[in-house]
Amino acid sequence: MMQPVILISAARQRLAINHSAALAMNVLNCSFTELLISLGCVPLVVVPGMPVEALERLFAMADGLLLGSGQDLCPSHYGEDCEVSYSAQVSGVGEPYKRPLMLSPDKDRDVLELALYRQARLRQLPILGVCRGLQLINVAEGGSLYQEIPDRGVEHGIDPDGWINYHPVDVDPQSRLYRIIDKRSFSVSSVHHQAIKRLAPGLKACARAADGVIEAVELASHEHFVLGLQGHIEKTLLNHPEHLQIWKTFASEAATRSRQHVN
């Protein structure tokens, strides 16, 4: 049986390696690739700067698309000016409207991932978005983002001491997400300062935090598997096995597509 091929894009960051000056590198969280491999998938990494025209060859072998975490999307993609300043002088994750350079938008990555999403949608490939990936799905479908989440009592970011906050989310019982995890509520790790503001017309909010922040989206039409989750479901599998069920479903959908390739 052929293993399903999953396209996944890398981020670009400047990193100091072996005491050298910072080098520009393509970066991808191993949690994503190792998880896909463990589920019998073949991750195929796509790098920012690749010509959009070259994607045609990749999609000839692709069975799914994973949109992962990373820096902020450029607000120009949803018709707004940038309200956040990004600086190398900001330590940690910064504070509202003052964020570190590592979170500054990469327009090449934005263009690449928007093209990947639209091509995958056109081909009805299974699509899973995590953190930034959820936000990109919403923007690609015509929605917008909070550039800084309004403070309504739920902590979504990392504390100054590095503590990662967890909080519960409520799941719509009429959603595809509910059918996958069979739970009305589950906990997520919250590591983000932006979130969905205006939900795109073709999407359905299938999970929310207590402050109203949208924590998961899916296609309102259910025409094929498109699911985005704000929490880092790739890092919490031991304590939250329902997150693994989401990954298994995504891999299964891709495997079905792979079999169609063979036939």
C-alpha positions in Angstrom: 0.0 0.0 0.0 1.3 3.4 -0.9 1.9 5.8 1.9 0.0 9.1 1.6 2.1 12.2 0.8 1.4 15.2 3.0 2.7 18.7 1.9 3.9 20.8 4.8 5.6 24.2 4.5 8.6 25.4 6.5 9.2 28.7 8.2 12.3 30.9 7.7 14.2 32.1 10.7 17.6 33.5 11.5 19.3 31.2 14.0 22.7 31.2 15.6 24.3 27.7 15.0 27.7 26.6 16.5 28.5 30.1 17.8 28.3 31.5 14.2 26.5 34.7 13.2 22.8 34.1 12.7 22.1 32.1 9.6 18.9 32.2 7.6 17.4 28.7 7.8 14.2 26.8 6.9 12.6 25.6 10.1 10.0 23.0 10.7 8.8 21.6 14.1 9.8 18.0 14.3 6.6 17.3 16.2 4.7 17.6 13.0 6.9 15.4 10.8 7.5 12.7 13.4 3.8 12.5 14.0 2.9 12.2 10.3 5.6 9.5 9.9 4.3 7.5 12.9 0.9 7.5 11.2 2.2 6.1 8.0 2.4 9.3 6.0 5.3 10.8 4.0 5.9 14.5 4.8 7.0 16.5 1.8 8.5 19.9 3.0 7.8 23.0 0.8 10.0 26.1 1.5 9.1 29.8 1.3 10.3 31.4 -1.9 9.4 28.5 -4.1 7.6 29.7 -7.3 3.9 29.1 -7.0 4.0 27.7 -10.6 6.2 24.8 -9.3 3.4 23.6 -7.0 1.7 21.8 -9.8 4.3 19.1 -9.8 4.0 18.7 -6.0 0.3 18.4 -6.1 0.6 15.6 -8.7 1.8 13.4 -5.9 0.1 15.0 -2.9 -2.7 13.4 -0.8 -3.1 16.1 1.9 -1.9 19.4 3.2 -0.8 20.3 6.8 -0.6 24.0 7.6 1.5 24.4 10.8 2.5 27.0 13.3 4.8 30.0 13.0 5.0 33.7 12.6 2.1 36.1 12.2 0.3 36.5 8.9 0.7 39.8 7.2 -2.5 41.8 7.8 -2.5 43.0 4.2 -4.0 39.6 3.3 -7.2 40.6 5.1 -7.2 44.2 4.2 -5.7 45.8 7.3 -2.6 47.8 8.1 -0.1 46.2 10.6 -0.8 47.4 14.1 2.0 45.3 15.8 5.7 46.4 15.9 8.3 43.7 15.7 11.8 44.2 17.1 15.0 42.3 17.8 15.1 44.2 21.1 11.9 42.5 22.4 12.6 39.5 24.6 10.5 36.4 24.9 7.2 36.6 23.3 6.9 40.3 24.1 3.7 42.1 25.0 0.6 43.3 23.1 1.5 45.3 20.0 5.3 44.8 20.7 6.5 41.4 19.6 9.9 39.8 18.8 11.3 39.8 15.3 10.8 36.0 15.1 7.0 36.6 14.9 7.2 39.2 12.1 5.3 38.2 8.9 7.1 36.5 6.1 5.3 37.5 2.9 6.9 34.7 0.9 5.6 32.1 3.4 2.1 33.7 3.3 2.0 33.7 -0.5 3.2 30.1 -0.6 0.7 28.8 2.0 -2.3 30.7 0.6 -1.4 29.1 -2.8 -1.0 25.7 -1.2 -4.4 26.0 0.6 -6.3 27.2 -2.5 -4.8 24.4 -4.7 -5.6 21.8 -2.1 -9.2 23.1 -1.8 -9.6 23.0 -5.5 -8.4 19.3 -5.6 -10.5 18.5 -2.5 -7.5 17.2 -0.6 -7.8 16.8 3.2 -6.4 19.9 4.9 -5.4 20.2 8.6 -4.4 23.6 10.1 -2.7 24.0 13.5 -2.4 27.4 15.3 -1.2 29.7 12.4 -2.7 27.1 10.1 -6.2 27.8 11.4 -5.7 31.5 11.0 -4.5 31.0 7.4 -7.5 28.9 6.5 -9.8 31.7 7.8 -7.9 34.4 5.9 -7.8 32.3 2.7 -11.5 31.9 2.9 -12.1 35.6 3.3 -12.0 36.2 7.1 -9.9 38.4 9.3 -7.8 38.2 12.5 -7.4 40.0 15.8 -3.8 41.3 15.6 -3.9 41.2 19.4 -6.6 39.1 21.2 -8.9 41.3 23.4 -8.5 40.5 27.1 -11.7 38.8 28.1 -10.5 36.6 30.9 -8.9 33.7 29.2 -5.1 33.6 28.9 -4.1 32.5 25.4 -0.4 33.3 25.4 2.8 32.2 27.2 3.4 33.8 30.6 6.7 35.8 31.1 8.2 32.9 33.0 7.6 30.6 30.0 4.5 28.9 31.5 2.2 27.6 28.8 -1.5 28.1 29.6 -4.1 25.4 29.1 -7.8 26.1 28.9 -11.0 24.2 28.0 -12.9 24.7 24.7 -16.5 23.8 24.0 -17.3 21.7 20.9 -20.3 22.1 18.7 -22.1 18.7 18.9 -23.3 19.2 15.3 -19.8 19.4 14.0 -17.4 17.1 12.2 -14.9 17.8 15.0 -17.4 16.4 17.6 -17.9 13.2 15.4 -14.1 12.7 15.4 -13.4 13.2 19.1 -16.8 12.4 20.6 -16.4 15.1 23.3 -18.3 18.2 24.1 -15.2 19.8 25.7 -11.5 19.3 25.7 -8.3 21.2 26.8 -5.8 22.9 24.6 -2.4 24.4 25.0 -2.7 28.1 24.2 0.3 29.7 22.6 -0.9 32.6 20.4 -1.6 36.3 20.5 -3.7 36.5 17.4 -7.0 34.8 16.6 -10.0 34.8 14.3 -11.9 38.1 14.3 -14.3 37.9 11.4 -15.1 34.3 10.5 -15.0 33.5 6.8 -18.4 32.9 5.2 -17.6 29.4 4.1 -16.4 28.3 7.5 -18.2 27.1 10.7 -16.8 27.7 14.2 -16.9 24.2 15.7 -15.2 25.0 19.0 -14.8 28.1 21.2 -13.0 29.2 24.4 -15.0 30.7 27.3 -14.1 34.2 26.1 -15.6 33.5 22.7 -12.3 33.1 20.8 -12.8 30.6 18.0 -10.6 27.5 18.7 -11.6 25.3 15.7 -13.1 25.7 12.3 -14.3 23.4 9.5 -16.0 23.8 6.2 -19.7 24.7 6.7 -20.6 22.6 3.7 -18.7 19.5 4.9 -17.8 18.9 1.2 -14.4 17.5 2.2 -12.0 17.4 5.2 -10.9 20.9 6.1 -10.2 21.4 9.8 -8.3 24.0 11.7 -7.4 24.1 15.4 -5.9 26.9 17.3 -4.3 24.8 20.1 -1.1 22.9 19.6 -2.6 19.4 19.2 0.7 18.0 18.1 2.3 18.5 21.5 -0.3 17.2 23.9 -1.0 13.6 22.7 0.0 11.8 25.9 -2.4 13.7 28.2 -5.1 14.3 25.6 -5.6 11.2 23.4 -8.5 12.9 21.7 -6.0 15.1 19.9 -4.4 11.9 18.4 -7.8 10.9 17.0 -7.8 14.1 15.0 -4.4 13.2 13.5 -5.5 9.7 12.8 -8.6 10.9 11.0 -6.5 13.3 8.9 -4.1 10.5 8.0 -7.0 8.2 7.1 -8.5 10.8 4.8 -5.1 11.2 3.1 -4.7 7.4 2.8 -8.1 7.2 1.1 -6.9 9.9 -1.4 -3.7 7.9 -1.9 -5.6 4.8 -2.9 -7.5 6.9 -5.4 -4.2 7.9 -6.9 -3.3 4.3 -7.4 -6.6 3.4 -8.9 
